[in-house]
Amino acid sequence: MAQRQTPSTQTPTLLDSLGEEIVRIVAPVSICMFLVVILVSVLNSGDSSFSVSSIATIAYTETTSDSSWDKFVGALLNSLAFVVVVTVATFLLVLLFYFRCTGFLKIYMGFSAFVILGFLGGEVLIFLIQHFSTPIDCFTFLLLLCNFAVVGVMAVFMSKMPILVTQSYLVVIGILVAYWFTMLPEWTTWAMLVAMALYDLAAVLLPIGPLRLLVELAISRNEEIPALVYEARPVNVENLDPRVAVARRRLWRDRRATENSNLRGDANVNVDNALGLGANAELNHGSDSNRNDPSLAGEGAVLDSNLSSSTSYGTYSDRNLVRAEEGRVQETDSEVTTPLIGHGVNVRMHSRPEDADASDENLMLEGIGLGSSGAIKLGLGDFIFYSVLVGRAAMYDFMTVYACYLAIIAGLGITLMLLALYQKALPALPVSVALGVLFYFLTRLLLEVFVVQCSMNLLMF
Amino acid sequence: MTVAAGIGYVLIALGPSLSIFVSVISKKPFLILTVLSSTLLWLMSLIALSGIWRGFLPLKTTSWWPYAILILSSIAFQEALRLLFWKIYKRLEDTLDAFADRVAKPHLFLTDKMLISLAGGLGHGVAHAVFFCISLLTPAFGPATYFVDQCSKVPFFLLSALIALAFVTIHTFSMVIAFNGYAEGNKVDKYLVPIVHVIAGVLTLINLAPGGCTVGIPLLYVVAILTLIHCGRMVWRRLLTENRISLNHS
């Protein structure tokens, strides 16, 4: 008797694994935005009489009684001041990195993570306790907060933590900073978003841009930049043979060189590269002895249980690695494992909002890129600014929230496509922020009237 | 009417689509991306429509024909968009097949293509529900509720949630019917989908009359159920013929 099996249960088709990397980045960005929107709508139900003074309001403090022109000029001045501070901080960072003070940078990173989680997190928790009138005493609160902050610092800087904990803490840091930014006055927030997007564009693409210098320094020295970066699937580097880790980074550069020198007349190839985002070059742990062994792919597959659906990609990437090590990169396979190279903005950040004086704001973010393990990396600053945009939209109405969310995700997708296409450092902010701001104003001015008019008469289509 | 009622309205409008999402779409990342992009496309069409109509709003007439023009023009625009969506999907399908050849995987099966069209339809439906119903639900989470004049027995939020549910069904499954119709060249299916959309839109015009919602909404559900049945029959027929072909070949 003939057995009838549906095709999809027999073999895993293309649909099962394509686009997985993109979804793994879109999911935490969505969670971050969603939680910021919830926080904003819960805590800001009254008018925000709590005004925050910081670098971003150093030039002008907005009050509701000023005229529109005053607010506009004030917002421009504020954002200009902010961008200037950020530029100076980034150049300082480049200088420190150039003089190899990585130890100092790492300690500073840990300190800022602790301050964000401890003080900002504590403040948000106090707001929540006030709002919901939760009975809790201060000793318990302090104990829990301290533990939370310390575990967070350890999660962010030690790679022995479970991946989920590290990723959750990074998202929490993003949420806290984004919430704090939404407390800035409205015009300043929008002006700052646009200014940061333009700065991102300039700093990454111009030859004198600090971020471009930083990225080139890091690649030429074969080091990782110490930064708060969300990696979609970080690999435990300590388990690997150091030679393998170094070889992988070198491969990355070599492959970039060979691919740039190869002619790409075929338009299909570029689209395939974009689709090849699903692959990752992660399955190359294992011993250094017999690299030609095809069973290495199997070993890699066993080592990482997450990659059960993409083991087939692993085989290709492994063979690719072997050939690249021997100096021959085949064109056909490289489409599957196209590395996305792009490190974007690098600005460092920490903030102490309880301080009435203007606090220093240095944001360490990195745009979209490919980690040395092959997973997509997205800088925490991008999380933060996306969430600030959506949080600000939430302060107006939920329709703008949905529109801005879709616009930002679309921008993120477009940026990833461009990254695969151009194979060089690209900033992650400009496209998404541009689309987000555009959709916000379009929704607020055009869509809302239309939809409310139709819905109130129960007319829908 | 409190948070519980608000969540209830959200689930009425989006419950079935949530279950489709969790059970079918979340397993394949490509389908999640398809849902997001079709939602975005629908939103862009809605913004374009509101841009065109902005000069005429708010309509202060009590007669029904300006609203009829509004609805008919919007539906015409959206059906044109569906055609565009199909053209884009055709190009994507060729690219995906070529890519599948390169990585030595099988070409897209019929079930895969149907899943993609289901995801596209779900995106449209969710966009409709979100922008016409959910985004107006913010007051429903508070202590009071709201009634419209034409239908003063039922809270407005419940009405819009019910209508949204019907439209989610219509959008989701008519996309499957439409893509299948374009693929097979089946004239019946190709023209059925815009007609169903127009009928559904025109049925909501009945809601303009006082007390009209008691007639309009059940009729809308009849249309939705008919769409569902037609889609089910069509899918069943295609899968049977496909399996018969593959059994004959093997």
Interface residues (C-beta under 8 A of the other chain):
Chain A: A2 R4 T6 P7 S8 T11 P12 T13 L14 L15 D16 S17 L18 G19 E20 I22 V23 V26 N268 V271 D272 L275 G276 G278 S312 Y313 Y316 T332 E335 V336 D397 F398 M399 Y402 A403 L406 A407 I409 A410 G413 F439 L442 T443 L445 L446 L447 V449 F450 V451 V452 Q453 C454 S455 M456 N457 L458 L459 M460 F461
Chain B: K27 K28 P29 F30 L31 I32 L33 L36 S37 T39 L40 L43 L46 I47 L49 S50 G51 W53 R54 L57 P58 L59 Y67 L70 I71 S74 I75 Q78 T95 L96 A98 F99 A100 R102 V103 K105 P106 L108 F109 L110 T111 D112 L115 I116 H128 V130 F131 F132 C133 I134 S135 L136 L137 T138 V148 Q150 C151 F156 L159 S160 I163 A164 F167 H197 A200 G201 T204 L205 N207 L208 C213 G216 N243 S246 L247 S250
